[in-house]
Amino acid sequence: MTTKIETLKDALSHRHSHYAIRPEWVAPREAVEDLLGHVLQNIPSAFNSQPVRMVLLTGEAHTAHWELIEKALIGFMGQEKYEANTAPKVRQAFASGVGTILFFDVPSVTEGLQASFPAYAANFPLWAQQTQGSHQYAVWMGLDVLGFGVNLQHYIGMIDDEIKTLAGVDPSWVLTAQMPFGAPVEEVSAKEKLSLAETLIVK
Ligand SMILES: Cc1cc2nc3c(=O)[nH]c(=O)nc-3n(C[C@H](O)[C@H](O)[C@H](O)COP(=O)(O)O)c2cc1C
């Protein structure tokens, strides 16, 4: 009998970064929407402040997002360098999927908390980032369980305003990550990890 913990551990160890994804929905779009909603409704945040927003880009919106990034990268590094270094990744691992999830932080949430709880003011920006990570990880796991190949990207701080305009979101939101997903092309194995003797203390 498979126990709940074995099921969870299997899911934990199966999630990896897929740098080869195909444009095929291995689960319905509705299942992805449902997953994102479930994550937003269940993942904890400091003081239950809920500073995370997500945008699910599919179809033309997904393509347009990566075309915008591509154009910006070519502008920054030049066509030749782009073709040599980044184009293969964009074409095989990002734009080649069926969708991208954009993650945003709402800074006014942190500002509000800092005003209400000055004693913790210095902690709130850190907790907001940790909350981003929790949401991103939960989505990554969920997409993996649905059968998608997924990776996590940070093409941020370059053309965020254009990305936000294209995505139609509040200009005050801060883009924290992109998560492209599609059909996995191959199995990905685990990377080497530090020994537990180094990373885990039990007393
Ligand atoms: C906070 C964080 C930031 C990351 N940023 C990137 C990134 O910008 N680009 C990328 O290709 N992978 C990124 N990754 C993926 C990691 O490199 C990857 O998860 C790690 O090497 C372990 O490999 P695995 O995902 O296959 O288990 C990031 C992962 C984390 C947790």
The ligand as an SDF file (V2000), in Angstrom:
LIG
                    3D

 31 33  0  0  0  0  0  0  0  0999 V2000
   15.2550   30.3740   -6.1510 C   0  0  0  0  0  0  0  0  0  0  0  0
   15.6170   29.6410   -7.4110 C   0  0  0  0  0  0  0  0  0  0  0  0
   16.0400   30.3590   -8.5110 C   0  0  0  0  0  0  0  0  0  0  0  0
   16.3150   29.7100   -9.7210 C   0  0  0  0  0  0  0  0  0  0  0  0
   16.5970   30.4360  -10.8410 N   0  0  0  0  0  0  0  0  0  0  0  0
   16.7840   29.8180  -12.0160 C   0  0  0  0  0  0  0  0  0  0  0  0
   16.9770   30.5620  -13.2140 C   0  0  0  0  0  0  0  0  0  0  0  0
   16.9390   31.8010  -13.2220 O   0  0  0  0  0  0  0  0  0  0  0  0
   17.2020   29.8880  -14.3660 N   0  0  0  0  0  0  0  0  0  0  0  0
   17.2280   28.5120  -14.4070 C   0  0  0  0  0  0  0  0  0  0  0  0
   17.4190   27.9480  -15.4960 O   0  0  0  0  0  0  0  0  0  0  0  0
   17.0090   27.7750  -13.2800 N   0  0  0  0  0  0  0  0  0  0  0  0
   16.7960   28.3890  -12.1060 C   0  0  0  0  0  0  0  0  0  0  0  0
   16.5510   27.6600  -10.9680 N   0  0  0  0  0  0  0  0  0  0  0  0
   16.5730   26.1810  -11.0380 C   0  0  0  0  0  0  0  0  0  0  0  0
   17.7370   25.5780  -10.2560 C   0  0  0  0  0  0  0  0  0  0  0  0
   18.9540   25.7680  -10.9340 O   0  0  0  0  0  0  0  0  0  0  0  0
   17.4370   24.0770  -10.0880 C   0  0  0  0  0  0  0  0  0  0  0  0
   16.1880   23.9320   -9.4640 O   0  0  0  0  0  0  0  0  0  0  0  0
   18.5040   23.3930   -9.2400 C   0  0  0  0  0  0  0  0  0  0  0  0
   19.7370   23.3760   -9.9120 O   0  0  0  0  0  0  0  0  0  0  0  0
   18.1410   21.9370   -8.8950 C   0  0  0  0  0  0  0  0  0  0  0  0
   17.8580   21.2110  -10.0810 O   0  0  0  0  0  0  0  0  0  0  0  0
   16.4530   20.5260  -10.3090 P   0  0  0  0  0  0  0  0  0  0  0  0
   15.4190   21.6150  -10.4190 O   0  0  0  0  0  0  0  0  0  0  0  0
   16.5910   19.7690  -11.6140 O   0  0  0  0  0  0  0  0  0  0  0  0
   16.1700   19.6170   -9.1590 O   0  0  0  0  0  0  0  0  0  0  0  0
   16.2450   28.2950   -9.7850 C   0  0  0  0  0  0  0  0  0  0  0  0
   15.8360   27.5750   -8.6440 C   0  0  0  0  0  0  0  0  0  0  0  0
   15.5190   28.2330   -7.4890 C   0  0  0  0  0  0  0  0  0  0  0  0
   15.0200   27.4430   -6.3090 C   0  0  0  0  0  0  0  0  0  0  0  0
  1  2  1  0
  2  3  1  0
  2 30  2  0
  3  4  2  0
  4  5  1  0
  4 28  1  0
  5  6  2  0
  6  7  1  0
  6 13  1  0
  7  8  2  0
  7  9  1  0
  9 10  1  0
 10 11  2  0
 10 12  1  0
 12 13  2  0
 13 14  1  0
 14 15  1  0
 14 28  1  0
 15 16  1  0
 16 17  1  0
 16 18  1  0
 18 19  1  0
 18 20  1  0
 20 21  1  0
 20 22  1  0
 22 23  1  0
 23 24  1  0
 24 25  2  0
 24 26  1  0
 24 27  1  0
 28 29  2  0
 29 30  1  0
 30 31  1  0
M  END
$$$$
